[in-house]
Amino acid sequence: MAEKAKKVKNKENAIQRYVRETSGELRKVNWPTWPEAKRLTGLVLLVMVVVGIFLASMDFFASELLGLVLGL
């Protein structure tokens, strides 16, 4: 009977423990400053544009080459 009560108690505290541990981990995070966040966001956007242009050009050239090979 005591084991059953202990299992129920652990299940009741699982959400509380999760929230407590998560908030504790978030306090340890080294958050970037506002200028760092802006710079890194700009870098991510730039890389996305460059990769997008590269993939679009590769798709275009591959479809053109395939069209020439198949005579479409």
Secondary structure, DSSP 8 states (H G I E B T S, - for coil): -HHHHHHHHHHHTHHHHHHHHHHHHHHH-----HHHHHHHHHHHHHHHHHHHHHHHHHHHHHHHHHHHHHT-
